[in-house]
């Protein structure tokens, strides 16, 4: 397993009783994005809900590009995965002995379970890590995976990884490798993600010939804290589901100009509307009015605490907000069992393109995807390893020279992504961003310490190239020079290191 978010932890726990498992993570065990998830996990658990209604909401949010069979798996197996978490010790919030369900934007029902108010990711991750430490799983922290190994028959057969603390390279061989490395939204300068989210997994898989898909679809969360000197802390969508409203500097609720659902419209709609308001007004933020939310300080303690640290009382004062890069929908193309196009290589969670999100992820479906497809990937890998042939692993290329990571290249790439591959894009901006990302990849390839830059720049280049090729506006991919959706682009844009890009019309 490569990656220690909720997808990787669940997969490791499912596999551990039946296989020798090593889990590698480039930071500490709890450094990933999962712990920051506030809103919760969506699943059809309420008496007035059903998997069919969850399916319809997910497909509607996906703007025509969801894979129906993948969404069926997600919504039908989701409740069982929630029950498994409860059995594993996750303490979800309850009322009168029943799970407390919240409603979020674009959901037709209250179906989001949460824990510690707005600390769902932290609660789930803490419980999973505690359980993992009681197993025989080998955990390797601060391990930077440099490359995936491929044997003489083209099968993924292990990893080479760099021990950061000791400055030593190691090799693990294995009949199967599961990528759960998370996303890449930290590549943008305004981001809700931790520093680790730089797209390593996509680059690793792409380098050995795995297909990637949907890289043009990057979701920008509409409500991130926008205070100078403060991190772009996520202001949960659940707040709008419980009555918080978005207003401009004049106090007007302008979201209804874009959609009759106002604050409860999809993330793509709300982000675009806020972006347009910022452009038209020349302001750097709009505001979230939380005064209508009952017991807002206790219901959302982490948000209350963070805002208070920056002098904002969310119960009485407007919270300055602006969109920030949040979630990369595309990734390593995987099937219903988490298998990629490279034998022996699996992917789950945000690093994967499983087809459940389409062109726009429905709120709180991401952790559910990690649970459902992490479980499936682990089960499939176990079956696969029993039948895997034993062949010789190809030797890796020699290490390049040591050196210093290029901080200027990182900064140039990040700025270029925000300007050219941000919320609203155009051909000229995307081409400029692509050129900068390709230059950064070359700079990173020159030194060992630059391998992280090379991987990040590779993933960023895939985003720019895919966004440049998809000449339409759909979901969270917004092109100012192609403002409408087109049936011509109804399908997955699949990219391969040797075959280039092609549109798969299988949907």
C-alpha positions as CSV (number, residue, x, y, z in Angstrom):
1,X,0.0,0.0,0.0
2,X,1.3,3.5,-0.9
3,X,-0.6,6.2,1.1
4,X,-2.1,6.4,4.5
5,X,-5.4,8.3,4.0
6,X,-8.7,6.6,4.7
7,X,-8.6,4.7,1.4
8,X,-5.1,3.2,2.2
9,X,-5.9,2.5,5.8
10,X,-9.1,0.7,5.0
11,X,-7.5,-1.3,2.3
12,X,-4.6,-2.3,4.6
13,X,-7.0,-3.4,7.3
14,X,-9.1,-5.5,4.9
15,X,-6.0,-7.2,3.5
16,X,-4.0,-7.7,6.7
17,X,-5.7,-10.8,8.0
18,X,-4.9,-12.7,4.8
19,X,-1.6,-11.3,3.5
20,X,1.7,-9.7,4.4
21,X,1.1,-5.9,4.0
22,X,3.5,-3.0,4.0
23,X,2.1,0.5,4.1
24,X,4.3,3.3,3.0
25,X,3.6,7.0,3.4
26,X,5.7,10.0,2.5
27,X,4.9,11.8,5.7
28,X,3.8,10.6,9.1
29,X,0.9,8.2,9.2
30,X,-1.7,10.9,9.8
31,X,-0.4,13.6,7.3
32,X,-2.9,13.1,4.5
33,X,-5.9,15.0,3.4
34,X,-8.5,12.6,5.0
35,X,-8.0,14.0,8.5
36,X,-9.1,17.4,7.3
37,X,-12.5,16.2,5.9
38,X,-15.2,18.1,7.8
39,X,-18.5,17.5,6.2
40,X,-18.7,13.8,6.6
41,X,-19.6,10.7,4.6
42,X,-22.7,10.4,2.4
43,X,-24.7,7.2,2.5
44,X,-28.4,6.3,2.2
45,X,-29.1,5.5,5.9
46,X,-32.2,7.5,6.7
47,X,-35.8,6.2,6.7
48,X,-36.7,8.7,3.9
49,X,-33.7,7.9,1.8
50,X,-32.7,5.1,-0.6
51,X,-29.7,4.1,-2.7
52,X,-31.7,5.0,-5.7
53,X,-32.1,8.6,-4.5
54,X,-28.4,8.8,-3.7
55,X,-27.6,7.5,-7.1
56,X,-29.8,10.1,-8.8
57,X,-28.2,12.9,-6.8
58,X,-24.7,11.7,-7.7
59,X,-25.4,11.3,-11.4
60,X,-27.0,14.8,-11.5
61,X,-24.0,16.4,-9.9
62,X,-21.7,14.5,-12.3
63,X,-23.0,16.4,-15.4
64,X,-23.4,13.3,-17.6
65,X,-20.0,11.8,-17.1
66,X,-20.5,9.4,-14.1
67,X,-20.1,5.7,-14.8
68,X,-23.5,4.3,-13.9
69,X,-22.2,0.9,-12.8
70,X,-19.6,2.5,-10.5
71,X,-22.2,4.8,-8.9
72,X,-24.4,1.8,-8.3
73,X,-21.6,0.1,-6.4
74,X,-20.9,3.3,-4.4
75,X,-24.4,3.9,-3.2
76,X,-25.4,0.3,-2.7
77,X,-22.3,-0.8,-0.8
78,X,-21.9,2.5,1.1
79,X,-24.1,1.7,4.1
80,X,-22.3,-1.5,4.8
81,X,-19.0,0.3,4.8
82,X,-20.4,2.8,7.3
83,X,-21.4,0.0,9.6
84,X,-17.9,-1.5,9.3
85,X,-16.5,1.8,10.5
86,X,-18.8,1.7,13.5
87,X,-17.6,-1.9,14.2
88,X,-14.0,-0.6,13.9
89,X,-14.6,2.0,16.6
90,X,-15.5,5.2,14.8
91,X,-17.7,7.3,16.9
92,X,-20.2,9.0,14.6
93,X,-22.4,11.7,16.1
94,X,-25.8,10.4,17.2
95,X,-29.1,11.7,18.5
96,X,-31.4,9.5,20.6
97,X,-29.3,6.5,19.8
98,X,-29.5,7.0,16.0
99,X,-26.9,8.3,13.6
100,X,-27.3,12.1,13.1
101,X,-27.7,12.8,9.4
102,X,-26.9,16.2,7.8
103,X,-27.8,17.6,4.4
104,X,-25.3,19.2,2.1
105,X,-25.5,21.0,-1.1
106,X,-26.9,19.1,-4.1
107,X,-28.2,16.3,-1.9
108,X,-32.0,15.8,-1.9
109,X,-31.9,14.2,1.5
110,X,-30.1,14.5,4.8
111,X,-27.7,11.6,4.4
112,X,-24.3,12.7,5.6
113,X,-22.9,11.1,8.8
114,X,-20.3,13.1,10.7
115,X,-18.2,12.9,13.8
116,X,-16.9,15.4,16.3
117,X,-19.2,17.9,14.6
118,X,-16.9,19.0,11.7
119,X,-14.1,16.6,12.6
120,X,-15.2,13.5,10.7
121,X,-12.0,12.8,8.8
122,X,-9.9,13.2,12.0
123,X,-12.2,10.8,13.9
124,X,-12.2,8.2,11.2
125,X,-8.5,8.3,10.6
126,X,-7.7,8.2,14.3
127,X,-9.8,5.1,14.8
128,X,-8.4,3.4,11.7
129,X,-4.8,4.1,12.8
130,X,-5.4,2.8,16.3
131,X,-6.8,-0.4,14.8
132,X,-3.9,-0.7,12.2
133,X,-1.3,-0.5,15.0
134,X,-2.8,-3.7,16.5
135,X,-2.2,-5.6,13.2
136,X,1.0,-7.0,11.6
137,X,1.0,-4.4,8.9
138,X,4.5,-3.0,8.4
139,X,4.2,0.8,8.5
140,X,7.0,2.9,6.9
141,X,6.7,6.6,7.5
142,X,8.7,9.4,5.7
143,X,9.2,7.1,2.7
144,X,9.2,8.8,-0.7
145,X,8.3,6.3,-3.4
146,X,10.5,7.1,-6.4
147,X,9.2,4.5,-8.9
148,X,7.0,1.6,-9.4
149,X,8.8,-1.6,-10.5
150,X,7.7,-3.5,-13.5
151,X,8.7,-7.1,-14.2
152,X,9.6,-8.7,-17.6
153,X,6.0,-9.4,-18.3
154,X,4.8,-5.9,-17.7
155,X,3.4,-6.5,-14.3
156,X,3.8,-4.1,-11.4
157,X,6.0,-5.9,-8.9
158,X,7.0,-3.5,-6.2
159,X,8.4,-0.1,-5.4
160,X,11.7,1.7,-4.9
161,X,11.5,4.2,-2.1
162,X,13.8,6.8,-0.5
163,X,14.3,6.8,3.3
164,X,14.3,10.6,3.9
165,X,15.7,10.5,7.4
166,X,18.7,8.2,6.5
167,X,19.2,9.2,2.9
168,X,19.0,5.5,1.7
169,X,17.1,3.9,-1.1
170,X,15.2,0.7,-0.5
171,X,13.2,-1.8,-2.5
172,X,10.0,-3.7,-1.7
173,X,9.0,-6.4,-4.2
174,X,5.4,-7.5,-4.1
175,X,2.9,-9.4,-6.3
176,X,0.6,-6.4,-6.1
177,X,0.8,-2.6,-5.3
178,X,-2.1,-0.5,-4.3
179,X,-1.9,3.3,-4.7
180,X,-3.9,5.4,-2.3
181,X,-1.7,8.5,-2.4
182,X,-4.5,11.1,-2.5
183,X,-4.8,14.1,-4.7
184,X,-2.9,17.0,-6.1
185,X,-4.8,20.2,-5.1
186,X,-1.9,21.5,-3.1
187,X,-0.2,22.3,-6.5
188,X,-2.4,25.4,-6.6
189,X,-1.3,28.3,-4.4
190,X,-4.8,28.7,-2.9
191,X,-5.7,25.3,-1.6
192,X,-7.5,23.5,1.2
193,X,-5.1,20.6,1.0
194,X,-2.0,19.8,3.2
195,X,1.5,20.1,1.8
196,X,1.6,16.3,0.9
197,X,-1.1,16.5,-1.8
198,X,1.1,17.0,-4.8
199,X,0.0,14.2,-7.2
200,X,2.8,11.7,-6.7
201,X,0.6,8.6,-7.4
202,X,-0.7,9.8,-10.7
203,X,2.9,10.5,-11.9
204,X,4.2,7.1,-10.7
205,X,1.4,5.2,-12.5
206,X,1.7,7.2,-15.7
207,X,5.4,6.6,-15.8
208,X,4.9,2.8,-16.1
209,X,2.1,3.0,-18.7
210,X,-1.1,3.2,-16.6
211,X,-4.0,5.0,-18.1
212,X,-5.2,8.2,-16.4
213,X,-8.5,9.8,-17.0
214,X,-10.5,12.9,-16.2
215,X,-7.5,15.0,-15.2
216,X,-9.2,18.2,-16.5
217,X,-11.8,18.0,-13.7
218,X,-10.4,19.8,-10.6
219,X,-12.9,20.8,-8.0
220,X,-12.5,24.2,-6.3
221,X,-14.3,24.4,-3.0
222,X,-16.4,27.6,-3.0
223,X,-16.0,28.5,0.7
224,X,-12.5,28.6,2.0
225,X,-11.4,31.0,4.6
226,X,-10.0,34.1,2.9
227,X,-8.1,36.1,5.5
228,X,-4.6,37.4,4.8
229,X,-2.0,35.4,6.6
230,X,-4.4,32.5,7.3
231,X,-4.4,29.1,5.6
232,X,-7.2,28.5,3.1
233,X,-9.0,26.6,5.8
234,X,-12.1,24.8,4.5
235,X,-15.5,26.1,5.6
236,X,-17.6,23.0,5.4
237,X,-20.5,22.8,2.9
238,X,-22.5,21.4,5.8
239,X,-22.8,24.9,7.1
240,X,-24.8,26.0,4.0
241,X,-26.8,22.8,4.4
242,X,-27.8,24.0,7.9
243,X,-28.7,27.5,6.9
244,X,-25.5,29.6,6.3
245,X,-25.8,32.0,3.4
246,X,-23.3,33.6,1.0
247,X,-23.5,37.4,0.6
248,X,-21.4,40.0,-1.2
249,X,-20.0,43.2,0.3
250,X,-23.4,44.8,0.0
251,X,-25.1,41.9,1.9
252,X,-26.9,40.6,-1.2
253,X,-27.4,36.8,-1.7
254,X,-26.2,36.8,-5.2
255,X,-26.0,33.0,-5.7
256,X,-29.7,32.9,-6.7
257,X,-28.7,34.8,-9.9
258,X,-26.9,31.6,-11.0
259,X,-29.2,28.9,-9.7
260,X,-32.6,28.7,-8.1
261,X,-31.2,26.5,-5.3
262,X,-28.9,29.3,-4.1
263,X,-26.5,28.1,-1.5
264,X,-27.6,24.5,-2.1
265,X,-26.5,24.4,-5.7
266,X,-23.7,22.2,-6.8
267,X,-20.1,23.1,-6.0
268,X,-19.3,23.9,-9.7
269,X,-22.2,26.4,-9.8
270,X,-21.4,28.0,-6.5
271,X,-17.7,28.3,-7.2
272,X,-18.3,29.9,-10.6
273,X,-20.8,32.3,-9.2
274,X,-18.4,33.5,-6.5
275,X,-15.6,33.7,-9.0
276,X,-17.8,35.9,-11.2
277,X,-18.8,38.1,-8.3
278,X,-15.1,38.6,-7.3
279,X,-14.2,39.5,-10.9
280,X,-17.0,41.9,-11.3
281,X,-16.6,43.6,-7.9
282,X,-12.8,43.6,-7.8
283,X,-12.9,42.2,-4.3
284,X,-10.8,39.4,-3.0
285,X,-13.6,37.8,-0.9
286,X,-17.3,37.4,-0.4
287,X,-18.8,36.4,3.0
288,X,-20.5,33.5,4.7
289,X,-23.3,34.5,7.2
290,X,-23.6,31.7,9.7
291,X,-25.9,33.6,12.1
292,X,-28.9,31.4,11.0
293,X,-27.2,28.1,12.0
294,X,-28.4,26.9,15.4
295,X,-25.6,26.3,17.9
296,X,-23.0,27.0,15.2
297,X,-20.0,27.1,17.5
298,X,-20.7,23.7,19.0
299,X,-21.9,22.1,15.8
300,X,-18.8,23.2,13.9
301,X,-16.1,23.4,16.6
302,X,-13.0,23.2,14.4
303,X,-14.3,26.0,12.1
304,X,-15.2,28.1,15.1
305,X,-11.8,27.5,16.6
306,X,-9.9,28.4,13.4
307,X,-11.9,31.5,12.7
308,X,-11.6,32.6,16.3
309,X,-7.8,32.4,16.0
310,X,-8.1,35.0,13.2
311,X,-10.4,37.3,15.1
312,X,-13.7,36.1,13.7
313,X,-16.7,35.0,15.8
314,X,-18.7,32.8,13.3
315,X,-21.9,33.1,15.4
316,X,-21.9,36.9,15.1
317,X,-19.6,38.0,12.3
318,X,-19.4,37.4,8.6
319,X,-16.7,35.0,7.5
320,X,-14.6,36.1,4.5
321,X,-14.5,33.3,1.9
322,X,-13.2,32.6,-1.6
323,X,-12.8,29.5,-3.7
324,X,-9.7,27.3,-3.3
325,X,-8.4,24.2,-5.1
326,X,-9.8,21.2,-3.2
327,X,-10.1,17.9,-5.0
328,X,-8.8,16.4,-8.2
329,X,-11.6,14.2,-9.7
330,X,-9.4,12.6,-12.3
331,X,-6.6,10.2,-11.7
332,X,-5.3,6.7,-12.4
333,X,-8.1,4.9,-14.4
334,X,-9.5,2.0,-12.4
335,X,-12.3,-0.5,-12.8
336,X,-14.9,-1.6,-10.3
337,X,-12.3,-3.6,-8.4
338,X,-9.7,-0.9,-8.3
339,X,-7.5,-2.5,-11.0
340,X,-5.6,-0.2,-13.3
341,X,-4.5,-0.9,-16.9
342,X,-1.2,-2.2,-15.6
343,X,-1.4,-5.8,-14.2
344,X,-0.7,-5.9,-10.5
345,X,-1.3,-2.2,-9.9
346,X,-4.4,-1.0,-8.1
347,X,-5.7,2.5,-7.2
348,X,-8.3,3.8,-4.8
349,X,-9.4,7.1,-3.2
350,X,-8.6,10.4,-4.7
351,X,-5.6,9.2,-6.8
352,X,-8.0,7.0,-8.8
353,X,-10.5,7.8,-11.5
354,X,-13.2,5.3,-10.6
355,X,-16.0,7.0,-12.6
356,X,-18.2,7.8,-9.6
357,X,-17.7,11.6,-9.7
358,X,-18.1,12.4,-13.4
359,X,-17.4,16.0,-14.1
360,X,-18.3,17.3,-10.6
361,X,-18.1,15.5,-7.3
362,X,-21.2,15.4,-5.1
363,X,-20.3,16.6,-1.6
364,X,-19.2,14.0,0.9
365,X,-19.0,11.2,-1.7
366,X,-15.2,11.3,-1.6
367,X,-14.7,9.5,1.7
368,X,-17.4,7.0,0.7
369,X,-15.5,6.3,-2.5
370,X,-12.4,5.7,-0.4
371,X,-14.2,3.2,1.8
372,X,-16.1,1.3,-0.9
373,X,-13.3,1.1,-3.5
374,X,-10.5,0.7,-0.9
375,X,-12.3,-2.4,0.3
376,X,-12.9,-3.7,-3.3
377,X,-9.3,-3.0,-4.3
378,X,-7.9,-4.9,-1.3
379,X,-10.1,-7.9,-2.0
380,X,-9.3,-8.0,-5.7
381,X,-5.6,-7.6,-5.0
382,X,-5.7,-10.6,-2.6
383,X,-7.3,-12.8,-5.3
384,X,-4.8,-11.5,-7.9
385,X,-1.7,-12.1,-5.8
386,X,-2.6,-15.7,-5.4
387,X,-2.4,-16.2,-9.1
388,X,0.4,-13.8,-9.9
389,X,3.4,-15.3,-11.8
390,X,6.8,-15.0,-10.2
391,X,9.2,-13.3,-12.6
392,X,12.3,-11.2,-12.5
393,X,11.9,-7.5,-11.6
394,X,13.5,-5.1,-14.0
395,X,16.4,-3.1,-12.6
396,X,15.7,0.6,-12.1
397,X,17.7,3.3,-13.9
398,X,20.7,4.6,-12.0
399,X,20.1,7.4,-9.5
400,X,20.6,10.9,-10.9
401,X,22.9,13.3,-9.0
402,X,22.0,14.8,-5.7
403,X,21.1,18.5,-5.6
404,X,18.8,21.2,-4.3
405,X,15.1,21.2,-5.0
406,X,14.2,24.2,-7.2
407,X,12.0,26.4,-5.1
408,X,11.6,29.0,-7.9
409,X,10.3,26.3,-10.2
410,X,7.7,25.2,-7.7
411,X,6.5,28.8,-7.3
412,X,6.4,29.4,-11.0
413,X,4.4,26.3,-11.6
414,X,2.0,27.0,-8.8
415,X,1.3,30.5,-10.0
416,X,0.9,29.3,-13.5
417,X,-1.7,26.7,-12.5
418,X,-3.8,29.3,-10.6
419,X,-3.7,31.8,-13.5
420,X,-4.1,29.3,-16.4
421,X,-5.8,26.2,-14.9
422,X,-7.9,27.8,-12.2
423,X,-11.7,28.0,-11.9
424,X,-12.2,29.6,-15.3
425,X,-9.8,28.6,-18.1
426,X,-9.0,29.4,-21.8
427,X,-6.7,27.9,-24.4
428,X,-4.1,30.6,-24.1
429,X,-3.9,30.4,-20.3
430,X,-3.8,26.6,-20.3
431,X,-1.0,26.5,-22.9
432,X,1.1,29.0,-20.9
433,X,0.5,26.9,-17.7
434,X,1.4,23.7,-19.6
435,X,4.7,25.2,-20.8
436,X,5.7,26.2,-17.3
437,X,4.8,22.8,-15.9
438,X,6.8,21.0,-18.5
439,X,9.8,23.2,-17.8
440,X,9.4,22.4,-14.1
441,X,9.4,18.6,-14.9
442,X,12.7,19.0,-16.7
443,X,14.2,20.9,-13.9
444,X,13.1,18.3,-11.4
445,X,14.5,15.4,-13.4
446,X,18.0,16.8,-13.0
447,X,18.5,15.9,-9.4
448,X,17.4,13.3,-6.8
449,X,15.9,16.0,-4.6
450,X,14.0,17.2,-7.6
451,X,12.1,14.0,-8.1
452,X,9.1,15.3,-6.0
453,X,9.0,18.4,-8.3
454,X,9.2,16.2,-11.4
455,X,6.3,14.0,-10.2
456,X,4.2,17.1,-9.3
457,X,5.0,18.8,-12.6
458,X,4.1,15.6,-14.5
459,X,0.7,15.5,-12.8
460,X,0.2,19.3,-13.3
461,X,1.0,18.9,-17.0
462,X,-1.6,16.2,-17.3
463,X,-4.2,18.5,-15.8
464,X,-3.3,21.3,-18.2
465,X,-3.1,19.1,-21.3
466,X,-6.5,17.4,-20.6
467,X,-8.1,20.8,-19.9
468,X,-6.7,22.2,-23.1
469,X,-8.0,19.3,-25.1
470,X,-11.6,19.3,-23.6
471,X,-13.1,22.2,-25.6
472,X,-16.3,22.6,-23.6
473,X,-17.6,23.7,-20.2
474,X,-18.8,20.8,-18.1
475,X,-19.0,20.5,-14.3
476,X,-16.0,21.9,-12.7
477,X,-14.1,22.3,-16.0
478,X,-15.0,25.8,-17.1
479,X,-13.7,27.2,-20.4
480,X,-14.4,30.9,-21.1
481,X,-13.6,30.3,-24.8
482,X,-16.0,27.2,-24.9
483,X,-18.8,28.2,-22.5
484,X,-21.3,25.4,-23.4
485,X,-21.3,21.6,-23.0
486,X,-21.2,19.6,-26.1
487,X,-22.3,16.0,-26.9
488,X,-19.0,15.7,-28.8
489,X,-17.2,15.6,-25.5
490,X,-19.6,13.1,-23.8
491,X,-17.0,10.6,-22.5
492,X,-13.7,10.1,-20.6
493,X,-10.6,11.8,-21.8
494,X,-8.0,9.0,-21.3
495,X,-4.3,9.7,-21.4
496,X,-1.4,7.2,-21.8
497,X,2.4,7.9,-21.8
498,X,2.8,6.2,-25.2
499,X,-0.6,6.6,-26.9
500,X,-1.3,10.2,-26.1
501,X,-4.9,11.3,-25.3
502,X,-8.2,9.9,-26.7
503,X,-11.8,10.3,-25.8
504,X,-13.6,7.2,-24.7
505,X,-17.2,7.4,-25.6
506,X,-18.2,4.2,-23.7
507,X,-20.6,6.1,-21.3
